[in-house]
Amino acid sequence: MGKWLSLITLVVQSAVCAEDTERWRLGGFGTLGITHSDTPYAQYRGSAQQSNGIFKEWSFKNETVLGVQGSVSPLDSLDLTIQLLSRHNYKNNFDPQLDWAYIAWRARPSLTLRAGRFITPMLMVSDYRNVNYSNPWIRPPLEFYGLLTLNNVDGVDALYRGNLGEMTYALQGFWGKYDLYINTARLIEYHRMIGFNATLQRDPWMVRLAYMDSDHSLADSNGNKMNISRAQIGPPGCGGLGCERVYPGFARLAEQFDVEHKPFRVLAIGGSYDDGKWLIQSELAYRDNGDSQVASGSAWYLSVARRLGDWLPYAVVARHKANTREYILQPSPEFANRPALVLRNSSTDQSSLSIGLRRELGKHAAIKFQHDWLKPEHGRYTSTFGNGNLLPNSALPPNTRLSDFGSVRIIAVSLDFIF
């Protein structure tokens, strides 16, 4: 609480320094959510940045969020914005994080330039992914939004808006880098992020295209690259003998598997239809990771909702598919009695079905109920979990996979609000 008060005070004090109260704004959003998972074999979590998840229990930690945003405009064309976000994180607490911190300059009425920290503008609901009140669902489909495993950019961007007859369009380009902590001892370093997106809208339709080219590394909390596979080439690998000696060809695969300056490219397309009654939305994305330990993959979802006064029933289907590759190395003649070594990158194919109901509570709040069935694809999940929302909780019974136990059922209720 002390961190929250000091940070909010800083925002307010900065705002008060403006010439008049019309030049500063303070607002926020939040979710009070409770979630239940029914499986004892995997922890369910709401994002890749949560240190752990839930299993066979009710918990507030997965969905609960609080955000505060402050903006000050010292000039008509200049804005300073800070957003603080509190949700269960990689430290296993709710300490607020600096989610937005940028300066924006409106060079022209149609052109805005920003520098600082902002949300990676790759997907349709990226900017308000944490503002659950703005979305029909309790959470965006995790098979799709878990594919990217990134959140922010520390860099610069440019946004241009215009009109084409009855249509409006927006073009955005960005460049930067970001360090994404996935636990207290490990992070993903995005060394170079450059991308663009284009949106075209003519009511009730909207279409969007986005692309990002980057490279990334897996590092420890001190910034040292985690060359996990290459560390096994010589001793102590393979029982102290060195895996290259026991399994010729291991060194080549270790170089390929270790995540150090490996590609991270994303292509995403999406669209929506909203005529005031029906709300239909879909996105499709492909992530190219090269041939590293984290497999390349694709994901998509389709969401259909119908407004009935203050009620909004909805349904979502989604799927994530990893391009898993398997390599089999035979032992050298010196160790012919050893079994073959099987290496594969992440195998996290999963599909889901979600149904839910949203009820408006005035103009600034809504309550939601959602039931999800997450289905790991047959024969794919083993001890490797990599699409952001399932983590191993206990050893699976011998000769079994998570898919052998059917769907993972998730039930959630949330109260979303803005202020």
C-alpha positions as CSV (number, residue, x, y, z in Angstrom):
1,M,0.0,0.0,0.0
2,G,2.9,2.4,0.8
3,K,4.3,2.0,-2.8
4,W,0.9,2.7,-4.2
5,L,0.4,5.9,-2.2
6,S,3.8,7.3,-3.0
7,L,3.4,6.6,-6.7
8,I,-0.1,8.0,-6.9
9,T,1.1,11.1,-4.9
10,L,3.9,11.6,-7.5
11,V,1.4,11.6,-10.3
12,V,-1.0,14.0,-8.6
13,Q,1.8,16.4,-7.6
14,S,3.0,16.5,-11.2
15,A,-0.5,17.1,-12.4
16,V,-1.1,20.0,-9.9
17,C,2.0,21.7,-11.3
18,A,0.1,22.3,-14.6
19,E,-1.4,25.7,-15.3
20,D,-5.0,24.7,-14.5
21,T,-7.0,21.6,-13.6
22,E,-8.1,21.2,-17.3
23,R,-4.6,20.2,-18.1
24,W,-4.4,17.1,-15.9
25,R,-6.5,13.9,-15.6
26,L,-6.5,11.1,-13.1
27,G,-8.5,7.9,-13.5
28,G,-8.2,4.2,-13.3
29,F,-9.7,0.7,-13.6
30,G,-9.9,-2.5,-11.7
31,T,-11.2,-6.0,-11.5
32,L,-12.1,-8.0,-8.4
33,G,-12.2,-11.6,-9.7
34,I,-12.3,-15.1,-8.2
35,T,-11.3,-18.2,-10.2
36,H,-11.5,-22.0,-9.7
37,S,-9.5,-24.7,-11.5
38,D,-10.5,-28.4,-11.2
39,T,-7.2,-30.2,-12.1
40,P,-4.6,-31.4,-9.7
41,Y,-2.0,-31.9,-12.4
42,A,-1.5,-28.3,-13.7
43,Q,-1.5,-24.8,-12.3
44,Y,-3.7,-22.4,-14.2
45,R,-2.5,-18.8,-14.4
46,G,-3.9,-15.7,-16.0
47,S,-0.7,-14.6,-17.7
48,A,2.9,-15.7,-18.4
49,Q,4.2,-13.1,-15.9
50,Q,2.4,-14.8,-12.9
51,S,4.9,-16.8,-10.9
52,N,2.4,-19.6,-10.2
53,G,-1.2,-20.5,-10.7
54,I,-4.1,-22.2,-9.0
55,F,-5.2,-25.9,-8.9
56,K,-8.4,-27.4,-7.3
57,E,-9.0,-24.2,-5.4
58,W,-10.8,-20.8,-5.5
59,S,-8.5,-17.8,-5.6
60,F,-8.6,-14.1,-6.2
61,K,-5.0,-13.8,-7.5
62,N,-5.5,-14.8,-11.2
63,E,-8.0,-12.1,-12.3
64,T,-7.8,-9.3,-9.7
65,V,-6.3,-6.1,-11.2
66,L,-6.0,-2.4,-10.2
67,G,-4.7,0.3,-12.4
68,V,-4.2,4.1,-12.0
69,Q,-3.4,6.5,-14.8
70,G,-2.4,10.1,-14.6
71,S,-1.8,12.5,-17.5
72,V,-0.7,16.1,-17.5
73,S,-0.6,18.5,-20.5
74,P,1.9,21.3,-20.0
75,L,1.3,22.4,-23.6
76,D,-1.8,21.9,-25.8
77,S,0.3,19.6,-28.0
78,L,2.2,17.8,-25.3
79,D,1.0,15.0,-22.8
80,L,2.9,13.2,-20.1
81,T,1.3,9.9,-19.1
82,I,2.0,7.4,-16.3
83,Q,0.0,4.2,-15.6
84,L,0.6,2.0,-12.6
85,L,-0.7,-1.6,-12.7
86,S,-1.1,-4.0,-9.8
87,R,-1.8,-7.7,-10.5
88,H,-0.3,-11.0,-9.4
89,N,3.2,-11.0,-10.8
90,Y,6.4,-12.9,-11.2
91,K,7.4,-11.9,-7.6
92,N,4.3,-13.7,-6.3
93,N,2.8,-10.4,-5.0
94,F,0.7,-7.5,-6.1
95,D,3.4,-4.8,-6.0
96,P,2.5,-2.0,-8.6
97,Q,4.5,-2.0,-11.8
98,L,5.1,0.9,-14.2
99,D,3.0,-0.1,-17.2
100,W,3.0,3.1,-19.1
101,A,5.4,6.1,-18.8
102,Y,5.6,8.2,-22.0
103,I,5.6,11.6,-23.4
104,A,3.3,12.2,-26.4
105,W,3.6,15.1,-28.9
106,R,0.9,15.9,-31.4
107,A,3.0,17.1,-34.2
108,R,-0.1,17.5,-36.3
109,P,-3.8,16.8,-35.6
110,S,-3.4,13.5,-37.5
111,L,0.1,12.6,-36.2
112,T,1.2,11.7,-32.7
113,L,4.8,10.8,-31.6
114,R,5.6,9.0,-28.3
115,A,8.7,8.2,-26.4
116,G,9.0,6.1,-23.3
117,R,7.2,2.9,-22.1
118,F,3.9,1.8,-23.8
119,I,2.1,-1.4,-24.6
120,T,3.3,-3.5,-27.5
121,P,0.7,-2.5,-30.1
122,M,0.5,-5.9,-31.8
123,L,-3.0,-7.3,-31.1
124,M,-6.5,-5.8,-31.2
125,V,-7.0,-5.4,-27.5
126,S,-3.3,-4.8,-26.6
127,D,-3.8,-1.3,-25.3
128,Y,-6.6,-2.2,-22.9
129,R,-5.9,-5.9,-22.3
130,N,-5.8,-5.2,-18.5
131,V,-8.8,-3.0,-18.6
132,N,-11.3,-5.8,-18.4
133,Y,-14.3,-3.5,-18.3
134,S,-13.5,-2.6,-21.9
135,N,-13.6,-6.3,-23.0
136,P,-16.7,-8.5,-23.2
137,W,-14.9,-11.4,-21.6
138,I,-13.3,-11.9,-18.1
139,R,-9.9,-12.2,-19.9
140,P,-8.8,-12.2,-23.5
141,P,-8.4,-15.8,-25.0
142,L,-5.2,-17.1,-23.5
143,E,-4.4,-19.5,-26.3
144,F,-4.0,-16.4,-28.5
145,Y,-2.8,-13.7,-26.2
146,G,-0.4,-16.1,-24.5
147,L,1.3,-16.7,-27.8
148,L,3.3,-13.5,-27.7
149,T,4.7,-13.6,-24.2
150,L,5.4,-9.8,-24.3
151,N,3.8,-6.8,-22.8
152,N,5.6,-3.5,-23.2
153,V,8.0,-1.6,-25.3
154,D,10.6,0.8,-24.0
155,G,11.1,2.9,-27.1
156,V,9.4,5.3,-29.6
157,D,6.4,5.1,-31.9
158,A,4.4,7.2,-34.4
159,L,0.7,7.0,-35.0
160,Y,-1.0,8.6,-38.0
161,R,-4.8,8.7,-38.4
162,G,-6.8,9.7,-41.5
163,N,-9.9,9.2,-43.6
164,L,-10.6,7.5,-46.9
165,G,-14.1,8.6,-47.9
166,E,-16.4,7.0,-45.3
167,M,-13.6,4.9,-43.9
168,T,-11.1,5.8,-41.2
169,Y,-7.6,4.4,-40.9
170,A,-4.7,4.4,-38.5
171,L,-1.0,3.5,-39.2
172,Q,1.4,2.9,-36.4
173,G,5.1,2.1,-36.3
174,F,7.3,1.4,-33.3
175,W,10.9,0.6,-32.3
176,G,12.4,-0.4,-28.9
177,K,13.3,-3.2,-26.5
178,Y,12.0,-4.7,-23.3
179,D,13.0,-7.1,-20.5
180,L,10.1,-9.4,-19.5
181,Y,10.5,-11.1,-16.2
182,I,8.9,-14.6,-16.0
183,N,10.1,-15.3,-12.5
184,T,12.6,-13.8,-10.0
185,A,15.5,-15.7,-11.5
186,R,14.7,-15.6,-15.3
187,L,13.7,-13.1,-17.9
188,I,13.2,-12.8,-21.6
189,E,15.3,-10.0,-23.2
190,Y,13.8,-8.5,-26.4
191,H,16.9,-6.8,-27.8
192,R,15.3,-5.2,-30.9
193,M,11.6,-4.7,-31.5
194,I,10.5,-3.1,-34.7
195,G,7.0,-3.3,-36.0
196,F,3.9,-1.7,-37.5
197,N,0.2,-2.1,-37.5
198,A,-2.6,-0.8,-39.8
199,T,-6.3,-0.5,-39.0
200,L,-9.1,0.2,-41.4
201,Q,-12.6,0.9,-40.1
202,R,-16.0,1.5,-41.7
203,D,-18.9,0.9,-39.2
204,P,-19.8,-1.7,-38.3
205,W,-16.6,-3.4,-39.7
206,M,-13.0,-3.1,-38.6
207,V,-9.9,-5.0,-39.9
208,R,-6.3,-4.9,-38.6
209,L,-2.9,-6.1,-39.7
210,A,0.3,-6.1,-37.6
211,Y,3.9,-7.3,-37.9
212,M,6.9,-7.3,-35.6
213,D,10.5,-8.4,-36.2
214,S,12.6,-8.9,-33.1
215,D,15.2,-11.2,-31.5
216,H,15.3,-12.4,-28.0
217,S,17.4,-14.2,-25.3
218,L,16.7,-16.1,-22.1
219,A,18.7,-14.6,-19.3
220,D,19.0,-14.8,-15.5
221,S,18.2,-11.9,-13.2
222,N,21.8,-10.6,-13.6
223,G,21.5,-10.5,-17.4
224,N,23.7,-13.5,-18.0
225,K,22.5,-15.6,-20.9
226,M,21.0,-19.0,-19.8
227,N,22.8,-21.5,-22.2
228,I,21.0,-24.4,-20.6
229,S,21.6,-26.9,-23.4
230,R,25.2,-25.9,-24.2
231,A,26.1,-26.3,-20.6
232,Q,25.6,-30.1,-21.1
233,I,27.9,-30.5,-24.1
234,G,30.8,-31.3,-21.9
235,P,30.9,-32.4,-18.3
236,P,28.7,-32.4,-16.2
237,G,26.3,-33.3,-19.0
238,C,25.2,-36.9,-19.4
239,G,26.4,-38.2,-16.1
240,G,29.7,-36.2,-16.1
241,L,30.8,-37.6,-19.5
242,G,29.6,-34.8,-21.7
243,C,26.6,-35.2,-24.0
244,E,28.6,-34.6,-27.2
245,R,30.8,-37.5,-26.4
246,V,27.9,-39.8,-25.6
247,Y,25.6,-38.6,-28.3
248,P,27.4,-37.2,-31.3
249,G,25.5,-34.2,-32.8
250,F,24.4,-33.0,-29.4
251,A,26.5,-29.8,-29.6
252,R,24.8,-28.8,-32.9
253,L,21.3,-29.2,-31.4
254,A,22.4,-27.4,-28.2
255,E,23.4,-24.4,-30.2
256,Q,20.1,-24.5,-32.0
257,F,18.0,-25.0,-28.9
258,D,19.4,-22.4,-26.6
259,V,17.5,-19.1,-26.7
260,E,20.2,-16.5,-27.4
261,H,19.5,-13.8,-30.0
262,K,17.0,-16.1,-31.6
263,P,14.3,-14.7,-34.0
264,F,11.0,-13.5,-32.6
265,R,8.7,-12.5,-35.4
266,V,4.9,-12.1,-35.3
267,L,2.3,-11.6,-38.0
268,A,-1.2,-11.0,-36.8
269,I,-4.5,-10.2,-38.6
270,G,-7.9,-9.5,-37.0
271,G,-11.3,-8.0,-37.5
272,S,-14.5,-7.2,-35.8
273,Y,-18.2,-6.6,-36.5
274,D,-20.2,-4.4,-34.1
275,D,-23.7,-3.2,-35.1
276,G,-24.8,-2.4,-31.6
277,K,-26.4,-5.7,-31.1
278,W,-24.0,-8.3,-32.4
279,L,-20.3,-8.2,-31.4
280,I,-18.1,-10.6,-33.4
281,Q,-14.4,-10.6,-33.2
282,S,-11.6,-12.8,-34.4
283,E,-7.8,-12.8,-34.7
284,L,-5.1,-15.1,-36.2
285,A,-1.4,-14.9,-35.5
286,Y,1.8,-16.8,-36.3
287,R,5.0,-16.5,-34.2
288,D,8.3,-17.5,-35.7
289,N,11.0,-18.5,-33.2
290,G,13.4,-20.2,-35.6
291,D,14.3,-23.7,-34.3
292,S,15.0,-22.8,-30.7
293,Q,13.7,-24.6,-27.6
294,V,10.5,-22.5,-27.6
295,A,8.7,-23.7,-30.7
296,S,7.2,-21.5,-33.3
297,G,3.4,-21.6,-33.4
298,S,0.1,-20.2,-34.5
299,A,-3.1,-19.3,-32.7
300,W,-6.6,-18.0,-33.4
301,Y,-9.9,-17.3,-31.7
302,L,-13.5,-16.5,-32.6
303,S,-15.7,-14.6,-30.2
304,V,-19.5,-14.0,-30.7
305,A,-21.6,-11.9,-28.3
306,R,-25.2,-10.6,-28.4
307,R,-26.4,-7.5,-26.5
308,L,-29.7,-7.9,-24.8
309,G,-30.3,-4.7,-22.9
310,D,-27.9,-4.7,-20.0
311,W,-27.0,-8.4,-20.6
312,L,-24.3,-9.7,-22.9
313,P,-24.0,-13.5,-23.4
314,Y,-20.9,-14.6,-25.3
315,A,-19.0,-17.6,-26.5
316,V,-15.4,-18.0,-27.5
317,V,-13.5,-20.8,-29.3
318,A,-9.7,-20.7,-29.5
319,R,-6.7,-22.8,-30.4
320,H,-2.9,-22.7,-30.1
321,K,-0.7,-25.0,-32.1
322,A,3.1,-25.3,-31.7
323,N,5.4,-26.4,-34.5
324,T,7.0,-29.0,-32.3
325,R,10.1,-30.7,-33.7
326,E,11.6,-33.9,-32.4
327,Y,15.2,-35.0,-32.7
328,I,16.6,-38.5,-31.9
329,L,20.3,-38.9,-31.3
330,Q,21.9,-42.4,-31.2
331,P,24.7,-43.1,-28.7
332,S,28.3,-43.4,-30.0
333,P,29.8,-46.9,-30.3
334,E,31.6,-46.4,-27.0
335,F,28.2,-46.1,-25.3
336,A,26.1,-48.4,-27.5
337,N,24.3,-49.9,-24.5
338,R,22.6,-46.5,-23.8
339,P,19.1,-45.7,-25.1
340,A,18.7,-43.0,-27.8
341,L,18.3,-39.4,-26.6
342,V,15.1,-37.7,-27.6
343,L,15.1,-33.9,-27.8
344,R,12.0,-31.8,-28.6
345,N,11.0,-28.2,-28.3
346,S,7.8,-27.1,-26.6
347,S,4.7,-29.1,-27.3
348,T,1.8,-27.1,-26.0
349,D,-1.1,-27.6,-28.5
350,Q,-4.3,-26.6,-26.8
351,S,-7.9,-25.6,-27.7
352,S,-10.6,-24.1,-25.5
353,L,-14.3,-23.3,-25.4
354,S,-15.6,-20.5,-23.2
355,I,-19.1,-19.3,-22.5
356,G,-19.9,-16.3,-20.4
357,L,-22.4,-13.7,-19.4
358,R,-21.9,-10.0,-18.7
359,R,-24.3,-7.7,-16.9
360,E,-23.9,-3.9,-16.9
361,L,-24.1,-2.2,-13.5
362,G,-24.6,1.4,-14.5
363,K,-22.1,3.2,-16.7
364,H,-18.9,2.3,-15.0
365,A,-19.1,-1.3,-13.8
366,A,-20.0,-4.7,-15.0
367,I,-20.2,-8.2,-13.4
368,K,-19.2,-11.3,-15.5
369,F,-19.4,-15.0,-15.2
370,Q,-17.3,-17.3,-17.4
371,H,-16.8,-21.1,-17.7
372,D,-13.8,-22.3,-19.7
373,W,-12.9,-25.8,-20.9
374,L,-9.2,-26.0,-21.8
375,K,-8.3,-29.1,-23.7
376,P,-4.6,-30.0,-24.2
377,E,-4.3,-31.8,-27.5
378,H,-3.7,-35.5,-27.4
379,G,-0.1,-36.6,-27.1
380,R,1.4,-33.2,-27.0
381,Y,1.7,-32.0,-23.4
382,T,4.4,-33.6,-21.3
383,S,6.5,-31.7,-18.8
384,T,6.9,-28.7,-21.1
385,F,4.3,-26.0,-20.7
386,G,4.8,-22.9,-22.8
387,N,1.7,-21.1,-24.0
388,G,1.3,-19.0,-20.9
389,N,-1.6,-20.4,-18.8
390,L,-0.7,-23.9,-17.7
391,L,2.3,-24.9,-15.5
392,P,3.1,-28.4,-14.1
393,N,2.0,-28.7,-10.5
394,S,2.9,-32.3,-9.7
395,A,4.4,-35.2,-11.5
396,L,2.0,-36.9,-13.9
397,P,1.4,-40.6,-13.3
398,P,3.8,-42.9,-15.2
399,N,3.4,-43.1,-19.0
400,T,0.6,-40.4,-19.0
401,R,0.2,-37.0,-20.5
402,L,-2.0,-34.1,-19.4
403,S,-4.3,-34.7,-22.3
404,D,-5.1,-38.2,-20.9
405,F,-7.1,-36.5,-18.1
406,G,-9.6,-34.6,-20.3
407,S,-10.3,-30.9,-20.3
408,V,-9.2,-28.5,-17.5
409,R,-12.3,-26.7,-16.3
410,I,-12.0,-23.0,-15.2
411,I,-14.9,-21.1,-13.5
412,A,-14.5,-17.4,-12.8
413,V,-16.7,-14.5,-11.6
414,S,-15.5,-10.9,-11.8
415,L,-16.5,-7.3,-11.0
416,D,-15.0,-4.9,-13.5
417,F,-15.0,-1.1,-13.0
418,I,-13.5,2.2,-14.2
419,F,-13.2,5.5,-12.4
